[in-house]
Amino acid sequence: MKKLLPLILVILIAACGNGEQGNMATEDNKADTTKTSASIRSNMSLKNDMDALEAVFSNDNWQIIDKKDTSYFYFSRLGDLTVNTYEYKIIKGDSAQVIHSSISPEKNDITWNFDGKKLQVRSATKGRAVLSERGNDSVQYEFIRTDNEHLSLTYPNKKNVVMKKMLALSLFLVRSNYDYSHGTKMAFDTTIYTRRK
């Protein structure tokens, strides 16, 4: 046992020395990682904002009822940094007056042409997005995901409307056309049918 003691001490000392070098290497790696993440932080935050916006709007078709005026918004994410938006109305069973826009980066901001104004994202989380009029931070639009089927939209004048999730766009348009032709209201039925096995 006495002969093994010096050998055990040598092994322990060697292990401790390697541990310090390993810790130093780890600290150097952390420093390199910090430098790298700092250099790409702006791109990552734009993507994170776009992910948050997708969580709020999803890739869905939304109905906005404002008094007697009803319009629809369809959101479709395209790649990491673009969400296509389509605002339309249903006239005689078909989509009409379609306004195409996109939510996308412009310099260091994410912008969207909405409600006839150019807006930029001020904050975005998975349940809430706040956009302000470009150049006027006090004019804000707030979108809140209240549940899976509804969004709350608050305009700058504090008017609040509820956006209701509709059927997938293609199915919604087909059913709207059918409703117009047959006098039914199937387009507003959100039942999802599954094929029998």
PASEBA-1860 file (N, C-alpha, C; in nm, 3 decimals):
! residues 197
1> MKKLLPLI> 0.083/-0.118/0.000/0.000/0.000/0.000/0.088/0.125/0.000 ~ 0.201/0.121/0.082/0.290/0.236/0.088/0.353/0.262/-0.047 ~ 0.377/0.157/-0.127/0.436/0.174/-0.259/0.336/0.236/-0.356 ~ 0.210/0.212/-0.338/0.107/0.265/-0.428/0.074/0.413/-0.399 ~ 0.098/0.458/-0.277/0.063/0.594/-0.238/0.131/0.700/-0.325 ~ 0.262/0.692/-0.351/0.324/0.793/-0.439/0.265/0.789/-0.580 ~ 0.234/0.672/-0.629/0.176/0.658/-0.763/0.038/0.724/-0.768 ~ -0.042/0.705/-0.664/-0.175/0.765/-0.657/-0.163/0.918/-0.652
9> LVILIAAC> -0.065/0.968/-0.573/-0.045/1.114/-0.564/-0.004/1.172/-0.700 ~ 0.081/1.105/-0.773/0.125/1.152/-0.905/0.005/1.158/-1.000 ~ -0.080/1.057/-0.995/-0.198/1.052/-1.081/-0.294/1.166/-1.046 ~ -0.314/1.190/-0.915/-0.403/1.298/-0.871/-0.349/1.435/-0.914 ~ -0.218/1.457/-0.898/-0.158/1.585/-0.936/-0.172/1.605/-1.087 ~ -0.148/1.503/-1.162/-0.160/1.512/-1.308/-0.304/1.542/-1.348 ~ -0.396/1.476/-1.281/-0.538/1.499/-1.312/-0.580/1.641/-1.279 ~ -0.534/1.694/-1.166/-0.567/1.831/-1.127/-0.507/1.931/-1.225
17> GNGEQGNM> -0.387/1.909/-1.268/-0.323/1.999/-1.364/-0.397/2.000/-1.496 ~ -0.436/1.883/-1.546/-0.512/1.875/-1.670/-0.648/1.942/-1.656 ~ -0.706/1.933/-1.537/-0.836/1.995/-1.513/-0.827/2.146/-1.527 ~ -0.714/2.205/-1.474/-0.699/2.350/-1.486/-0.682/2.390/-1.631 ~ -0.604/2.312/-1.706/-0.586/2.343/-1.848/-0.719/2.325/-1.921 ~ -0.795/2.223/-1.883/-0.927/2.201/-1.945/-1.020/2.317/-1.917 ~ -1.016/2.369/-1.790/-1.100/2.484/-1.756/-1.058/2.608/-1.835 ~ -0.925/2.625/-1.853/-0.878/2.740/-1.928/-0.923/2.730/-2.073
25> ATEDNKAD> -0.916/2.610/-2.129/-0.960/2.590/-2.267/-1.110/2.619/-2.278 ~ -1.186/2.574/-2.179/-1.330/2.598/-2.179/-1.359/2.747/-2.173 ~ -1.284/2.822/-2.088/-1.304/2.967/-2.078/-1.270/3.036/-2.209 ~ -1.163/2.990/-2.277/-1.128/3.047/-2.406/-1.240/3.022/-2.507 ~ -1.296/2.901/-2.506/-1.407/2.869/-2.596/-1.527/2.957/-2.568 ~ -1.555/2.981/-2.439/-1.667/3.068/-2.403/-1.645/3.208/-2.456 ~ -1.520/3.258/-2.444/-1.489/3.392/-2.493/-1.509/3.399/-2.644 ~ -1.463/3.296/-2.717/-1.483/3.292/-2.862/-1.631/3.287/-2.897
33> TTKTSASI> -1.707/3.207/-2.824/-1.851/3.196/-2.848/-1.919/3.329/-2.825 ~ -1.879/3.400/-2.720/-1.937/3.531/-2.691/-1.910/3.628/-2.804 ~ -1.786/3.629/-2.854/-1.752/3.718/-2.965/-1.835/3.685/-3.088 ~ -1.848/3.556/-3.118/-1.925/3.515/-3.235/-2.071/3.552/-3.220 ~ -2.130/3.524/-3.104/-2.272/3.553/-3.086/-2.296/3.703/-3.087 ~ -2.199/3.782/-3.039/-2.216/3.928/-3.043/-2.217/3.977/-3.186 ~ -2.137/3.914/-3.272/-2.129/3.961/-3.410/-2.252/3.923/-3.491 ~ -2.326/3.821/-3.450/-2.446/3.782/-3.525/-2.574/3.808/-3.447
41> RSNMSLKN> -2.563/3.881/-3.338/-2.679/3.902/-3.251/-2.793/3.969/-3.325 ~ -2.767/4.070/-3.411/-2.875/4.143/-3.477/-2.953/4.049/-3.569 ~ -2.882/3.962/-3.642/-2.953/3.868/-3.729/-3.035/3.770/-3.647 ~ -2.979/3.722/-3.535/-3.052/3.627/-3.453/-3.176/3.691/-3.392 ~ -3.167/3.817/-3.350/-3.283/3.879/-3.289/-3.393/3.902/-3.392 ~ -3.356/3.933/-3.516/-3.458/3.947/-3.622/-3.530/3.814/-3.643 ~ -3.454/3.706/-3.648/-3.517/3.575/-3.667/-3.604/3.540/-3.547 ~ -3.555/3.570/-3.425/-3.635/3.543/-3.306/-3.764/3.624/-3.308
49> DMDALEAV> -3.756/3.751/-3.352/-3.878/3.832/-3.365/-3.973/3.771/-3.468 ~ -3.919/3.724/-3.579/-4.004/3.662/-3.682/-4.068/3.534/-3.627 ~ -3.992/3.456/-3.550/-4.050/3.335/-3.488/-4.163/3.373/-3.392 ~ -4.143/3.481/-3.316/-4.246/3.526/-3.222/-4.369/3.574/-3.299 ~ -4.349/3.647/-3.409/-4.462/3.693/-3.490/-4.539/3.574/-3.548 ~ -4.465/3.471/-3.590/-4.532/3.352/-3.642/-4.615/3.284/-3.533 ~ -4.565/3.286/-3.410/-4.642/3.227/-3.299/-4.770/3.307/-3.274 ~ -4.765/3.438/-3.295/-4.885/3.521/-3.276/-4.984/3.499/-3.389
57> FSNDNWQI> -4.938/3.516/-3.515/-5.028/3.511/-3.629/-5.047/3.372/-3.686 ~ -4.950/3.286/-3.667/-4.942/3.152/-3.727/-4.957/3.162/-3.879 ~ -4.956/3.052/-3.947/-4.978/3.051/-4.092/-5.125/3.024/-4.114 ~ -5.206/3.125/-4.084/-5.351/3.104/-4.083/-5.426/3.216/-4.150 ~ -5.555/3.192/-4.161/-5.651/3.280/-4.223/-5.738/3.340/-4.111 ~ -5.743/3.474/-4.101/-5.813/3.540/-3.991/-5.922/3.633/-4.043 ~ -6.034/3.633/-3.975/-6.147/3.721/-4.007/-6.149/3.838/-3.909 ~ -6.168/3.959/-3.962/-6.183/4.078/-3.878/-6.322/4.136/-3.906
65> IDKKDTSY> -6.406/4.137/-3.804/-6.538/4.199/-3.819/-6.533/4.334/-3.748 ~ -6.549/4.440/-3.825/-6.550/4.575/-3.770/-6.682/4.640/-3.808 ~ -6.777/4.636/-3.716/-6.916/4.680/-3.741/-6.971/4.598/-3.857 ~ -7.010/4.662/-3.968/-7.068/4.586/-4.079/-6.963/4.547/-4.183 ~ -6.841/4.591/-4.163/-6.734/4.565/-4.258/-6.656/4.441/-4.215 ~ -6.648/4.342/-4.301/-6.574/4.219/-4.271/-6.460/4.203/-4.370 ~ -6.341/4.184/-4.319/-6.227/4.157/-4.406/-6.150/4.040/-4.349 ~ -6.053/3.992/-4.425/-5.976/3.874/-4.388/-5.828/3.901/-4.408
73> FYFSRLGD> -5.748/3.837/-4.325/-5.603/3.842/-4.339/-5.551/3.700/-4.343 ~ -5.463/3.675/-4.439/-5.397/3.545/-4.446/-5.247/3.570/-4.429 ~ -5.185/3.495/-4.337/-5.042/3.507/-4.308/-4.972/3.380/-4.355 ~ -4.861/3.395/-4.424/-4.787/3.280/-4.474/-4.637/3.308/-4.464 ~ -4.570/3.236/-4.376/-4.426/3.257/-4.358/-4.350/3.195/-4.474 ~ -4.251/3.271/-4.520/-4.169/3.228/-4.633/-4.023/3.241/-4.593 ~ -3.959/3.132/-4.557/-3.820/3.138/-4.511/-3.811/3.193/-4.370 ~ -3.689/3.231/-4.331/-3.667/3.277/-4.194/-3.716/3.419/-4.169
81> LTVNTYEY> -3.707/3.507/-4.270/-3.726/3.649/-4.243/-3.837/3.717/-4.324 ~ -3.933/3.641/-4.374/-4.045/3.702/-4.447/-4.176/3.631/-4.413 ~ -4.278/3.711/-4.387/-4.415/3.661/-4.374/-4.498/3.735/-4.477 ~ -4.553/3.664/-4.574/-4.643/3.726/-4.671/-4.778/3.747/-4.606 ~ -4.840/3.862/-4.631/-4.973/3.890/-4.578/-5.065/3.927/-4.693 ~ -5.187/3.880/-4.685/-5.288/3.910/-4.786/-5.413/3.957/-4.714 ~ -5.453/4.080/-4.742/-5.579/4.132/-4.688/-5.681/4.125/-4.802 ~ -5.797/4.067/-4.775/-5.897/4.054/-4.881/-6.038/4.057/-4.822
89> KIIKGDSA> -6.134/4.074/-4.911/-6.276/4.069/-4.875/-6.339/3.959/-4.959 ~ -6.454/3.910/-4.917/-6.529/3.811/-4.994/-6.645/3.884/-5.061 ~ -6.645/3.883/-5.192/-6.753/3.945/-5.270/-6.806/3.840/-5.367 ~ -6.936/3.816/-5.358/-7.002/3.715/-5.442/-6.930/3.581/-5.434 ~ -6.893/3.544/-5.313/-6.836/3.412/-5.290/-6.691/3.394/-5.329 ~ -6.625/3.503/-5.366/-6.485/3.490/-5.406/-6.403/3.602/-5.343 ~ -6.272/3.578/-5.334/-6.185/3.680/-5.275/-6.172/3.796/-5.372 ~ -6.174/3.916/-5.317/-6.164/4.035/-5.402/-6.090/4.143/-5.324
97> QVIHSSIS> -6.048/4.245/-5.396/-5.977/4.358/-5.336/-5.859/4.307/-5.253 ~ -5.779/4.220/-5.311/-5.666/4.162/-5.239/-5.551/4.262/-5.232 ~ -5.500/4.284/-5.112/-5.384/4.369/-5.092/-5.272/4.281/-5.037 ~ -5.166/4.266/-5.116/-5.052/4.184/-5.074/-4.947/4.273/-5.010 ~ -4.891/4.226/-4.900/-4.782/4.295/-4.832/-4.692/4.189/-4.772 ~ -4.591/4.232/-4.699/-4.508/4.135/-4.629/-4.453/4.198/-4.502 ~ -4.431/4.112/-4.405/-4.362/4.150/-4.283/-4.218/4.103/-4.304 ~ -4.125/4.197/-4.311/-3.987/4.160/-4.343/-3.890/4.266/-4.292
105> PEKNDITW> -3.762/4.229/-4.281/-3.662/4.325/-4.233/-3.638/4.437/-4.333 ~ -3.619/4.555/-4.279/-3.578/4.670/-4.358/-3.472/4.740/-4.274 ~ -3.348/4.730/-4.316/-3.233/4.773/-4.235/-3.233/4.691/-4.106 ~ -3.243/4.754/-3.989/-3.241/4.679/-3.862/-3.378/4.662/-3.801 ~ -3.485/4.696/-3.874/-3.621/4.686/-3.823/-3.701/4.585/-3.904 ~ -3.807/4.534/-3.842/-3.902/4.451/-3.915/-4.023/4.540/-3.943 ~ -4.060/4.552/-4.071/-4.167/4.644/-4.109/-4.283/4.570/-4.175 ~ -4.399/4.637/-4.175/-4.521/4.582/-4.235/-4.610/4.697/-4.277
113> NFDGKKLQ> -4.658/4.696/-4.402/-4.757/4.793/-4.447/-4.894/4.741/-4.406 ~ -4.951/4.803/-4.304/-5.079/4.760/-4.248/-5.167/4.882/-4.225 ~ -5.294/4.870/-4.259/-5.391/4.976/-4.233/-5.350/5.106/-4.303 ~ -5.285/5.092/-4.420/-5.244/5.209/-4.497/-5.122/5.281/-4.442 ~ -5.055/5.220/-4.344/-4.939/5.283/-4.281/-4.822/5.185/-4.276 ~ -4.702/5.241/-4.275/-4.583/5.157/-4.260/-4.554/5.144/-4.112 ~ -4.562/5.020/-4.063/-4.540/4.993/-3.921/-4.408/4.921/-3.903 ~ -4.352/4.934/-3.782/-4.233/4.856/-3.749/-4.256/4.788/-3.614
121> VRSATKGR> -4.200/4.668/-3.602/-4.217/4.589/-3.481/-4.139/4.654/-3.367 ~ -4.208/4.681/-3.257/-4.146/4.736/-3.137/-4.110/4.625/-3.040 ~ -4.200/4.528/-3.025/-4.171/4.411/-2.940/-4.254/4.295/-2.990 ~ -4.201/4.176/-2.971/-4.273/4.056/-3.014/-4.240/3.942/-2.919 ~ -4.344/3.880/-2.866/-4.330/3.759/-2.787/-4.420/3.655/-2.850 ~ -4.424/3.536/-2.794/-4.506/3.431/-2.855/-4.655/3.454/-2.838 ~ -4.694/3.553/-2.759/-4.836/3.580/-2.741/-4.878/3.722/-2.770 ~ -4.780/3.810/-2.803/-4.813/3.952/-2.818/-4.715/4.020/-2.912
129> AVLSERGN> -4.766/4.105/-3.001/-4.681/4.184/-3.089/-4.728/4.329/-3.084 ~ -4.632/4.420/-3.067/-4.662/4.563/-3.067/-4.587/4.625/-3.183 ~ -4.662/4.693/-3.270/-4.603/4.762/-3.385/-4.640/4.909/-3.376 ~ -4.547/4.994/-3.418/-4.576/5.138/-3.415/-4.557/5.194/-3.555 ~ -4.622/5.308/-3.577/-4.607/5.376/-3.704/-4.462/5.422/-3.716 ~ -4.404/5.400/-3.831/-4.263/5.436/-3.850/-4.244/5.586/-3.830 ~ -4.155/5.621/-3.741/-4.128/5.761/-3.712/-4.219/5.821/-3.606 ~ -4.313/5.742/-3.555/-4.404/5.793/-3.452/-4.436/5.680/-3.354
137> DSVQYEFI> -4.352/5.663/-3.253/-4.366/5.552/-3.160/-4.495/5.555/-3.079 ~ -4.559/5.672/-3.069/-4.681/5.680/-2.988/-4.803/5.621/-3.060 ~ -4.795/5.601/-3.191/-4.906/5.541/-3.267/-4.880/5.390/-3.273 ~ -4.946/5.315/-3.183/-4.917/5.173/-3.171/-5.038/5.084/-3.198 ~ -5.007/4.969/-3.259/-5.104/4.863/-3.284/-5.059/4.744/-3.200 ~ -5.153/4.684/-3.128/-5.118/4.571/-3.042/-5.200/4.449/-3.080 ~ -5.131/4.340/-3.110/-5.194/4.212/-3.142/-5.166/4.117/-3.026 ~ -5.272/4.059/-2.967/-5.255/3.965/-2.856/-5.325/3.835/-2.893
145> RTDNEHLS> -5.252/3.725/-2.880/-5.311/3.593/-2.905/-5.386/3.552/-2.779 ~ -5.521/3.564/-2.781/-5.599/3.536/-2.661/-5.620/3.386/-2.641 ~ -5.630/3.311/-2.750/-5.637/3.165/-2.746/-5.605/3.113/-2.885 ~ -5.622/2.983/-2.908/-5.587/2.927/-3.038/-5.673/2.978/-3.152 ~ -5.792/3.029/-3.121/-5.887/3.069/-3.223/-5.904/3.219/-3.239 ~ -5.845/3.300/-3.150/-5.872/3.443/-3.152/-5.748/3.528/-3.129 ~ -5.747/3.642/-3.198/-5.647/3.747/-3.177/-5.722/3.874/-3.140 ~ -5.666/3.948/-3.048/-5.721/4.078/-3.013/-5.633/4.184/-3.078
153> LTYPNKKN> -5.695/4.274/-3.154/-5.623/4.382/-3.220/-5.669/4.515/-3.160 ~ -5.576/4.590/-3.102/-5.606/4.722/-3.047/-5.538/4.827/-3.135 ~ -5.619/4.917/-3.191/-5.570/5.025/-3.277/-5.516/5.139/-3.192 ~ -5.444/5.234/-3.254/-5.389/5.347/-3.178/-5.495/5.429/-3.104 ~ -5.618/5.435/-3.160/-5.725/5.512/-3.095/-5.795/5.430/-2.986 ~ -5.735/5.317/-2.948/-5.783/5.226/-2.842/-5.904/5.143/-2.884 ~ -5.946/5.153/-3.011/-6.053/5.067/-3.060/-6.001/4.924/-3.063 ~ -6.082/4.831/-3.019/-6.042/4.691/-3.012/-6.134/4.606/-3.098
161> VVMKKMLA> -6.075/4.521/-3.180/-6.152/4.424/-3.259/-6.094/4.286/-3.235 ~ -6.175/4.185/-3.258/-6.131/4.047/-3.240/-6.114/3.984/-3.378 ~ -6.002/3.920/-3.396/-5.977/3.846/-3.519/-6.002/3.699/-3.489 ~ -6.084/3.636/-3.573/-6.121/3.496/-3.551/-6.055/3.409/-3.657 ~ -5.993/3.299/-3.611/-5.928/3.207/-3.705/-6.034/3.137/-3.789 ~ -6.011/3.134/-3.919/-6.102/3.067/-4.011/-6.039/2.938/-4.061 ~ -6.110/2.871/-4.151/-6.056/2.751/-4.214/-5.929/2.785/-4.292 ~ -5.853/2.685/-4.327/-5.736/2.704/-4.412/-5.780/2.778/-4.538
169> LSLFLVRS> -5.694/2.865/-4.592/-5.733/2.955/-4.699/-5.798/2.885/-4.818 ~ -5.736/2.781/-4.871/-5.792/2.716/-4.990/-5.930/2.658/-4.962 ~ -5.946/2.591/-4.849/-6.076/2.534/-4.813/-6.179/2.645/-4.789 ~ -6.135/2.752/-4.724/-6.225/2.864/-4.697/-6.278/2.925/-4.827 ~ -6.190/2.945/-4.925/-6.233/3.005/-5.052/-6.327/2.913/-5.129 ~ -6.299/2.784/-5.127/-6.387/2.688/-5.196/-6.525/2.688/-5.130 ~ -6.527/2.684/-4.997/-6.656/2.683/-4.926/-6.730/2.815/-4.941 ~ -6.658/2.926/-4.945/-6.723/3.056/-4.964/-6.793/3.061/-5.099
177> NYDYSHGT> -6.726/3.010/-5.202/-6.786/3.006/-5.334/-6.909/2.916/-5.335 ~ -6.898/2.801/-5.268/-7.012/2.709/-5.256/-7.128/2.777/-5.182 ~ -7.097/2.846/-5.073/-7.200/2.916/-4.996/-7.274/3.018/-5.081 ~ -7.199/3.093/-5.160/-7.261/3.195/-5.245/-7.353/3.129/-5.347 ~ -7.308/3.018/-5.405/-7.387/2.950/-5.509/-7.509/2.878/-5.453 ~ -7.502/2.828/-5.328/-7.608/2.744/-5.274/-7.682/2.803/-5.153 ~ -7.645/2.923/-5.113/-7.713/2.987/-5.001/-7.685/2.923/-4.866 ~ -7.568/2.863/-4.850/-7.532/2.799/-4.723/-7.429/2.885/-4.649
185> KMAFDTTI> -7.384/2.836/-4.535/-7.282/2.910/-4.457/-7.171/2.817/-4.412 ~ -7.130/2.727/-4.501/-7.027/2.629/-4.464/-6.889/2.691/-4.445 ~ -6.860/2.803/-4.510/-6.726/2.863/-4.499/-6.695/2.904/-4.356 ~ -6.799/2.926/-4.277/-6.777/2.967/-4.139/-6.776/2.850/-4.043 ~ -6.791/2.729/-4.098/-6.783/2.607/-4.017/-6.635/2.570/-4.005 ~ -6.585/2.570/-3.884/-6.442/2.541/-3.865/-6.415/2.395/-3.829 ~ -6.513/2.309/-3.850/-6.493/2.166/-3.823/-6.387/2.110/-3.917 ~ -6.293/2.039/-3.862/-6.189/1.974/-3.941/-6.230/1.828/-3.958
193> YTRRK> -6.246/1.789/-4.084/-6.286/1.651/-4.112/-6.164/1.565/-4.134 ~ -6.167/1.442/-4.081/-6.058/1.348/-4.105/-6.111/1.229/-4.183 ~ -6.029/1.179/-4.272/-6.069/1.070/-4.355/-6.078/0.940/-4.273 ~ -6.180/0.860/-4.296/-6.190/0.731/-4.226/-6.086/0.635/-4.278 ~ -6.041/0.547/-4.188/-5.940/0.446/-4.229/-6.008/0.320/-4.273
END
